[in-house]
Amino acid sequence: MVGGVNVVRAASPLPDDTSIGILFVGFLSVAVVIMSSQRSTYSGDLNRFLFGSLTGVDNGDLVRQIVATAITLVGVVVFYRAFLVSTFDERQATMLGLRPRLAHIGLLVLIAVAIVSSFSTVGNLLVFAFLVAPPATATLFASRVPVVMVGAALVGMSASVVGLLVSYHSDTAAGATMAMCAVIAFFLALIARWARVQLASRHAVAAG
């Protein structure tokens, strides 16, 4: 997938998020086809792969998540400047000697580590929801990248806790409920931002 994203990026004007979304679905489909072509005894693993099993998380799952989190955090801290500059201005990154192409590949690898390590624990639906919704929510109210990163983590944790509580009391699927809470948080933030902009506009008109 990392290689495919780089090929699409080099051969087309499409942004990274488009190629990531297309290839994510493509490779996920290939995995499901492979797993579903086996004997029927694999159906349980397939369901867990797609929808997760939050209530059945064991020590192995936690260890895998801890290792993936540590790798991601170390990578982000060590290569933060290269990732940031390369994302916004590749020419500037080249002038600074930050090797933007290598930084881009490294960023995609970290994303892949986070995605793959989470599949069997939380499932495809929740991985994709949390990959997009919390950062998008934080971006509505923050302009600095570190603030967006912290805000996205807080939104994700809040959606997880609220989703688990709602799932427990409503007897609904935990992963889907958490994903729904993350999406609802985005729209609530969008409404709040729109209301703030409208209020500021009215104050400006009144002051004028």
C-alpha positions in Angstrom: 0.0 0.0 0.0 2.8 2.4 0.8 4.4 1.7 -2.5 1.1 2.1 -4.3 0.5 5.5 -2.7 3.8 6.7 -3.9 3.1 5.4 -7.4 -0.2 7.2 -7.6 1.3 10.3 -6.2 4.0 10.4 -8.8 1.8 9.5 -11.8 -1.3 11.7 -11.0 -2.2 15.0 -9.4 -4.4 13.3 -6.8 -3.6 14.2 -3.1 -2.4 11.6 -0.7 -5.7 11.2 1.1 -7.4 10.2 -2.1 -4.8 7.5 -3.0 -4.7 6.3 0.6 -8.5 5.9 0.6 -8.6 4.1 -2.7 -5.8 1.7 -1.9 -7.0 1.2 1.7 -10.3 -0.1 0.3 -8.6 -2.1 -2.5 -6.2 -3.9 -0.2 -8.9 -4.5 2.4 -11.0 -6.1 -0.3 -8.2 -8.3 -1.4 -7.7 -9.4 2.2 -11.4 -10.2 2.7 -11.5 -12.1 -0.6 -8.6 -14.2 0.5 -10.0 -14.9 3.9 -13.5 -15.6 2.6 -12.2 -18.1 0.1 -11.0 -20.5 2.8 -13.1 -22.9 4.8 -16.1 -21.7 6.7 -14.2 -22.0 10.0 -12.5 -18.7 9.1 -15.7 -16.7 9.3 -15.1 -15.7 12.9 -11.7 -14.3 12.1 -13.2 -12.5 9.1 -15.8 -10.8 11.3 -13.2 -9.8 13.8 -11.0 -8.4 11.0 -13.9 -6.3 9.7 -15.7 -5.2 12.8 -13.2 -5.9 15.6 -13.8 -7.5 19.0 -13.3 -4.9 21.7 -14.9 -7.0 24.3 -12.5 -9.8 23.6 -9.2 -7.9 23.7 -6.5 -10.0 25.4 -2.9 -9.3 26.5 -1.5 -10.1 23.1 -3.7 -7.4 21.5 -2.6 -4.9 24.2 1.1 -5.7 23.7 0.7 -5.3 19.9 -1.0 -1.9 20.3 1.6 -0.7 22.8 4.4 -1.6 20.5 2.7 0.0 17.5 2.0 3.1 19.5 5.6 3.3 20.7 6.9 3.0 17.2 4.6 5.6 15.9 5.3 8.1 18.7 9.1 7.7 18.3 8.8 8.1 14.6 6.7 11.3 14.9 8.9 12.8 17.5 12.2 12.1 15.7 11.0 13.0 12.2 8.4 15.7 13.1 10.3 18.5 11.4 10.8 16.5 8.2 7.2 15.4 8.1 5.9 18.9 8.7 8.0 20.8 6.2 7.7 18.1 3.5 3.9 18.1 3.8 3.6 21.8 3.2 6.6 22.6 1.0 8.7 20.0 -0.7 11.1 22.5 -2.2 11.8 24.1 1.2 12.3 20.6 2.7 14.8 19.8 -0.1 16.7 23.1 0.5 16.9 22.2 4.2 18.2 18.7 3.4 15.2 17.0 4.9 14.8 14.5 2.0 11.0 14.9 1.5 10.5 11.8 -0.6 12.0 9.6 2.2 10.1 11.5 4.8 6.9 10.9 2.8 7.5 7.2 2.7 8.3 7.1 6.4 5.0 8.9 7.2 3.1 6.4 5.1 4.9 3.5 6.9 3.9 4.8 10.3 0.3 5.1 9.1 0.4 1.6 7.8 1.8 0.3 11.1 -1.0 2.1 13.0 -3.7 0.7 10.6 -2.5 -2.9 10.4 -1.8 -3.3 14.1 -5.4 -2.2 15.0 -7.3 -4.4 12.5 -7.8 -7.5 14.7 -8.5 -5.5 17.8 -10.9 -2.7 16.7 -11.7 -3.7 13.1 -11.7 -1.9 9.8 -14.7 0.3 10.5 -13.2 1.9 13.7 -9.7 2.2 12.3 -10.9 4.2 9.3 -13.3 6.3 11.4 -10.6 7.2 13.9 -8.1 7.8 11.2 -10.2 10.6 9.7 -12.8 11.9 12.1 -10.8 13.0 15.2 -8.1 14.9 13.1 -10.8 16.5 11.0 -12.6 17.6 14.2 -9.5 19.1 15.8 -8.6 20.9 12.5 -11.8 22.9 12.8 -10.6 24.7 15.9 -6.8 24.6 15.7 -4.3 25.8 13.2 -1.0 24.6 14.7 -0.1 21.0 14.0 0.9 20.0 17.5 -2.4 21.3 18.8 -4.3 19.4 16.1 -2.4 16.2 17.1 -3.2 16.6 20.8 -6.8 17.6 20.0 -7.3 14.6 17.7 -6.1 12.3 20.5 -8.5 13.8 23.0 -11.4 13.6 20.6 -10.6 10.0 19.9 -10.3 9.0 23.5 -13.6 10.9 24.3 -15.4 9.1 21.5 -14.0 5.8 22.7 -15.3 6.3 26.3 -18.7 7.7 25.3 -19.1 5.0 22.6 -18.3 2.2 25.1 -20.8 3.6 27.6 -23.5 4.0 25.0 -22.8 0.5 23.7 -22.9 -1.0 27.2 -26.2 0.6 28.1 -27.9 0.2 24.7 -26.5 -3.2 23.9 -25.1 -2.2 20.5 -21.9 -3.0 18.7 -19.0 -1.4 20.5 -16.8 -0.6 17.5 -19.6 0.8 15.4 -20.9 2.9 18.3 -17.5 4.4 18.9 -17.1 5.2 15.3 -20.6 6.8 15.3 -19.6 9.0 18.3 -16.4 10.1 16.5 -18.5 11.2 13.5 -21.1 12.9 15.6 -18.3 14.8 17.4 -17.1 16.1 14.1 -20.6 17.4 13.1 -21.1 18.9 16.5 -17.7 20.7 16.2 -18.7 21.8 12.6 -22.0 23.3 13.9 -20.2 25.0 16.8 -17.6 26.5 14.4 -20.3 27.7 12.1 -22.2 29.3 15.0 -19.0 31.0 16.2 -18.3 32.4 12.7 -21.9 33.7 12.4 -21.7 35.3 15.8 -18.4 37.0 15.0 -19.8 38.2 11.7 -22.8 39.8 13.4 -20.6 41.5 16.0 -18.4 42.9 13.2 -21.4 44.2 11.4 -22.8 45.8 14.6 -19.4 47.4 15.4 -19.2 48.7 11.9 
